[in-house]
Amino acid sequence: MSGLLTVDGLRVTYPGGERPLHAVDGVSLHIEAGTTLGLVGESGSGKSTLGRGILGLAPVTAGTVRLNGKDITHATAKARRDLCSQIQMVFQDPYASLNPRMPVGKAIVEPMAEHLSLSNRELRLESGRLLELVGLSASDANRYPFQFSGGQRQRIAIARALALKPSLIIADEITSALDVSVQAAILNLLRELQRETGVAFLFISHNLAVVRYLSDRIAVMNLGKIVEEADAGRLFSEPRHPYTSVLIGAVPRVHQREDALRPLQGDVPDPLHPPAGCRFHTRCPVGPAVRSDRGSCAVDQPLGESGPDGTVACHFPLTSSGRS
Ligand SMILES: Nc1ncnc2c1ncn2[C@@H]1O[C@H](COP(=O)(O)OP(=O)(O)OP(=O)(O)O)[C@@H](O)[C@H]1O
């Protein structure tokens, strides 16, 4: 498939003491120019590692990442650097990514100064333009990160990410540390920036409501694999994978009765020893044993042999698309 970003069978492996951990395990996804793909999943499911793996900032051991059809994973160092400048990443804690001793105007145009030969005057004008683009004032350029609120610092981090006119921004939990009103302002800013500049987002978040607001499509990640990917509306109205259903069922809503919340059962399995077959089956509300008279589990996967009590083990073999 063509498009802006195509990830095919990506595996990211952290060498470990006992055995290597495939934190991302055969992930394939696709992002069209000017669109947003939301990426959700519990803590430790591999979302950040996938974001970093796309940029080559985590140890990729298999698979390919293509930007506009060009292979980033196997490119020469120089080609890779040029390609990667078209993808920028923004993190949860903007304070950590901004140099506290550098005025924000200078920090914003630092990537431009490295990649482009621009005069000081051009860089100054550009920092003012970018600050205004994210809803701050050009005169803020001489102030330091500590002089801004958390939401303003996140705007500065976004302005810095926009400096090289990227075609894709990977936003990793960028609203998680902000209170809800500031969160809403940042989400609206991302939407406006997408309309104005055509930038695409891979938007990583725990928060399904936030992801739904922003995303055209949503991918759900569990233990290093994408178990389901769908249009945002369809994912919420007709979740196909039980993991997606329970994630949606666990989101609190205004006016919801307390006992209507359905928290996920059990703990996230140890990623070094994931359950065999369906990696979710140990926590699945319809598994691990399903009545054989149902004929199939919630995702219509065929079941194994029925036991004496009429139940059968779930043998859902996950593929990266969530269907076998
Ligand atoms: N540098 C690292 N070295 C070894 N293991 C790591 C490293 N970074 C992450 N991991 C492990 O990889 C798995 C995936 O972690 P990752 O941070 O990508 O998940 P996540 O879904 O982004 O979680 P969160 O939402 O909490 O940030 C986890 O088991 C984590 O402990």
The ligand as an ORCA input file, in Angstrom:
! r2SCAN-3c Opt
* xyz 0 1
  N      15.115      0.681     27.214
  C      14.472     -0.437     27.552
  N      15.160     -1.553     27.887
  C      14.521     -2.698     28.216
  N      13.164     -2.836     28.235
  C      12.429     -1.747     27.905
  C      13.038     -0.494     27.554
  N      12.060      0.395     27.290
  C      10.888     -0.261     27.453
  N      11.124     -1.544     27.830
  C      10.101     -2.580     28.063
  O       9.379     -2.728     26.842
  C       7.996     -2.944     27.100
  C       7.195     -1.874     26.374
  O       7.466     -0.619     27.002
  P       6.891      0.756     26.415
  O       7.422      1.875     27.255
  O       7.142      0.817     24.963
  O       5.320      0.565     26.666
  P       4.178      1.670     26.625
  O       2.972      0.992     26.071
  O       4.645      2.888     25.926
  O       3.965      1.961     28.166
  P       3.606      3.373     28.863
  O       2.245      3.713     28.374
  O       3.660      3.071     30.325
  O       4.637      4.366     28.434
  C       7.831     -2.920     28.616
  O       7.843     -4.261     29.077
  C       9.055     -2.168     29.093
  O       9.428     -2.565     30.398
*
